[in-house]
Amino acid sequence: MDDLSAFEDLLAANREYARTNAILGFDGVAHAGVAVVTCMDSRIEPLGMIGLQPGDAKIFRNPGGRVTSNALEALVLSVHLLGVERILVVPHTRCAMASSTEQQLRDRISASSGTNAAWQGFHVVKDQKEGLRHDVAAVRSHPLITGRAQVAGFIYDVDTGLLNPLTD
């Protein structure tokens, strides 16, 4: 068992959050009808970048903001059960998933962990715009999503804070 004392600062912050949280008991529906698939990068604030607040949108984050099978699962649930009508797929500039190869990431993880990471996949993309086109098409053509939500792709610029629309 890990030592919980390593988390005490976070637990203290959580107690304060719980004391002042205005959306406790919230119904869980995306009140703005929005879902965002984006990267786990801490430079991205998914709600803030599109002017929304907690409770407005469903957020799915993973390395590179890729539309994986898990992301599609979340989007299907969001569209059918949680009020989502618009889906944004948002990778970002200066992303390791777009600037590294699978092998480079495996080598770095292997060196860091001391364990061979040759088996681990990372969903890297050679061409970020092409990867985004593919991901947007995967969402648009999913049989449980098509015709039920508007879908668009954007690349978030971590240096300017702007969303740049993917143009076909």
C-alpha positions in Angstrom: 0.0 0.0 0.0 1.3 3.4 -0.9 1.9 6.0 1.8 -1.2 8.3 1.9 0.8 11.0 3.6 2.3 11.8 0.1 -1.2 12.9 -0.8 -2.1 14.9 2.2 -1.8 18.3 0.5 -4.2 17.1 -2.2 -6.6 15.7 0.3 -6.6 19.0 2.2 -7.3 20.8 -1.0 -10.1 18.4 -1.7 -11.7 19.0 1.6 -11.8 22.8 0.8 -13.1 22.0 -2.7 -15.9 19.9 -1.2 -16.8 22.6 1.3 -17.2 25.3 -1.5 -18.2 23.2 -4.5 -21.3 24.7 -6.1 -22.2 21.8 -8.3 -22.4 19.0 -5.8 -25.4 16.8 -6.6 -25.3 18.0 -10.3 -27.2 15.8 -12.7 -24.2 14.9 -14.9 -25.7 16.1 -18.2 -23.5 18.3 -20.4 -25.5 21.5 -20.0 -23.9 23.2 -23.1 -24.3 20.0 -25.1 -20.6 19.8 -25.7 -18.0 17.0 -25.6 -14.2 17.5 -26.0 -11.6 14.9 -26.8 -8.2 16.4 -26.0 -4.8 15.7 -24.8 -3.8 15.1 -21.1 -1.3 17.9 -21.4 -1.5 20.2 -18.4 -1.2 23.3 -20.7 -4.7 22.6 -21.9 -7.7 23.8 -19.9 -10.6 22.2 -21.9 -13.5 24.1 -20.4 -11.7 27.5 -20.2 -10.4 27.4 -23.8 -14.0 27.3 -25.1 -15.6 29.6 -22.5 -17.4 26.9 -20.5 -17.8 26.1 -16.8 -17.9 22.8 -14.9 -21.1 21.0 -15.7 -21.2 22.3 -19.3 -19.3 19.6 -21.1 -18.0 16.1 -21.1 -14.2 15.9 -21.3 -12.2 12.9 -22.5 -8.4 13.3 -22.2 -5.6 11.0 -23.3 -2.1 11.3 -24.8 -2.3 13.2 -28.0 -6.1 13.8 -27.8 -6.6 10.8 -30.1 -9.9 9.2 -30.8 -9.3 5.7 -29.4 -11.9 3.0 -28.8 -12.2 4.3 -25.3 -12.9 7.8 -26.5 -15.5 6.5 -28.9 -17.2 4.7 -26.1 -17.3 7.9 -24.0 -18.7 9.8 -27.0 -21.4 7.3 -27.6 -22.5 7.5 -24.0 -22.3 11.3 -24.1 -24.4 11.6 -27.2 -27.1 9.2 -26.1 -27.3 9.7 -22.4 -25.6 12.9 -21.4 -27.0 15.6 -23.8 -24.0 16.0 -26.1 -24.9 17.6 -29.5 -21.4 19.0 -30.5 -18.1 17.2 -30.3 -14.7 18.8 -30.6 -11.6 16.7 -31.2 -8.6 18.8 -30.1 -4.9 17.8 -30.2 -2.3 20.5 -29.7 0.9 22.0 -30.9 4.2 20.8 -29.5 2.8 17.5 -28.5 5.0 14.5 -27.8 2.6 12.2 -29.6 3.2 14.2 -32.8 6.9 14.9 -32.4 8.1 11.5 -31.4 8.0 8.0 -32.9 6.6 5.0 -31.1 10.2 3.7 -30.9 11.5 6.9 -29.4 8.8 6.9 -26.7 9.4 3.2 -26.0 13.2 3.9 -25.7 12.6 6.8 -23.3 10.2 4.8 -21.1 12.5 1.8 -21.1 15.4 4.0 -20.0 13.3 5.7 -17.3 11.7 2.5 -16.0 14.5 0.1 -16.4 11.9 -2.3 -18.0 11.7 -3.0 -21.7 8.7 -1.1 -22.9 8.7 -2.5 -26.5 5.2 -3.9 -26.1 3.6 -0.5 -25.1 1.7 1.4 -27.7 1.4 5.2 -27.7 -0.9 6.3 -30.6 1.7 8.6 -32.1 1.0 10.4 -35.4 3.5 11.4 -38.1 1.2 14.0 -39.5 -1.0 15.7 -36.9 -3.5 17.2 -39.3 -3.9 13.9 -41.1 -4.3 12.1 -37.7 -6.9 14.7 -36.8 -8.8 14.2 -40.1 -8.8 10.4 -39.4 -10.1 10.9 -35.8 -12.8 13.3 -36.8 -13.9 10.9 -39.6 -14.0 8.0 -37.1 -16.4 10.0 -34.8 -18.5 11.3 -37.7 -18.9 7.8 -39.2 -19.5 5.9 -36.0 -22.9 4.2 -36.4 -24.1 5.3 -32.9 -23.0 8.9 -33.4 -23.5 9.8 -37.1 -26.4 12.2 -37.6 -26.7 12.8 -33.8 -23.9 15.3 -33.2 -21.9 17.9 -35.0 -18.2 17.0 -35.1 -15.3 19.2 -35.7 -11.5 19.1 -35.3 -9.2 21.8 -34.0 -5.6 22.1 -33.1 -5.0 24.0 -29.9 -1.9 26.3 -30.0 -0.3 26.0 -26.6 1.6 29.3 -27.3 -1.3 31.5 -28.3 -4.3 29.7 -26.6 -6.2 29.7 -29.9 -8.1 26.8 -31.5 -7.3 26.5 -35.2 -10.0 24.7 -37.1 -9.1 21.7 -39.3 -10.0 22.6 -42.8 -10.7 19.8 -45.3 
